Amino acid sequence: MAVTKRVSGGGLRIWPVGFLVILSACGTDSRPGASAHAPSVPEPSAAISMPLPPPRPMHSPAAPTELVSTINSLSAGFSGKKGIAVRAVDDGWTVEVGGRQRLPQQSVSKLWVAITLLSLRDQGRARLDEPIVVRHEDLTLFHQPIAMLVKGDGYHTTVGELLTRALTQSDNTANDRLLTYVGGPQAVRTMIANKRLGDIRFGPGERLLQAKTAGLTWQPAFAAAGAFQAARNRLDPAARTAALDAYVSDPPDGAAPIAIADALARLARGELLSETSTRILLDTMEASRTGHARLRAAVPSGWTIAHKTGTGQDLGRRNAGFNDVGLLTAPDGRRFAIAVMIGDTTEDIRKRQQLIQNVAAAVAYAAGPPRGPVAVAN
């Protein structure tokens, strides 16, 4: 709508209503000083008011009902603290059960170190071909195949090789050396906050995290083969149980499965990294061979998977942290981000593996046959 007003000379000027409202709202009782100048206001042009329809709400499509039922059934049939989240990258629907609670990530957190590194690469502040040395003082604990290569003045390698070892072999020392390179835990936490990845924590690094979870204080001597396990075995069982209880109740590396699935979906859509860095990361994750009996075991022929596993400590029959998260891609190119995290359970390892496999199998089944032409890799 517009308002007309007669001006000097007998002409008519057409004023948009919105313009008049703005002018009246900007009025003030204060008077300008002697040196003040009147603001320059552009002359309004004639406007015709047209009614606009109200904005239409955005709705994600509903998830397949059979998949929702299956995921609920799988969760209900598994004893322990767990969370499952599935996000259809291209179709937009989500299925989750227990997906909004923080569960131990363990080596899933290597993914955030990798994204921090590749973000620095995108900014021109890191190079994958940059030389780097892994020394004896960099050694950590548990799975660290790189340790056998550290001799004399250390193992001379590149940043890119450490990234490959961290993601495809889940090498703890390779990952912790990368963590030092990118600026430490706070640099990773800053990346998580800046990219708005949601309810994802990043812990203090493998040595401090695993030592505290066991009820120990980290010592460099624990890096020697078997030394950490021996020290842990000497602890009072009650002390170990109390330490594990504290870790499970508030894991410093805890994350919500739905946040991880969302991060993977955003990664797949190219929202977190440059096109080249995204391809580097997904190709490296596809080359991973950890967790043979987890998500990968249920991927149908013609599908691909880029994933990262995580496994926590055992105490008797109890395990705290048995995970697999990844991106499943159908032959026609449709993508599904999956996070299956078992935070605390006494179920045996075979049942844990089956839960993860069954989620992947259910997603593939719900996807059905390929839609249209099958995607062909270049």
Secondary structure, DSSP 8 states (H G I E B T S, - for coil): -EEEEE-TTS-EEEEEHHHHHHHHHT--S----TT-----------------------------HHHHHHHHHHHHTS-SEEEEEEEETTT--EEEESTTS-EE-GGGGHHHHHHHHHHHHHTTS--TT-EEEE-GGG--SSS-GGGGG--TT-EEEEHHHHHHHHHHS--HHHHHHHHHHHT-HHHHHHHHHHTT--SB---S-HHHHHHHHHT----GGGGSTTHHHHHHHTS-HHHHHHHHHHHHHS-TTEE-HHHHHHHHHHHHTTSSS-HHHHHHHHHHHHT----TTSGGGG--TT-EEEEEEEE--EETTEES-EEEEEEEE-TTS-EEEEEEEEEEB-S-HHHHHHHHHHHHHHHHHHH-S--SS-----
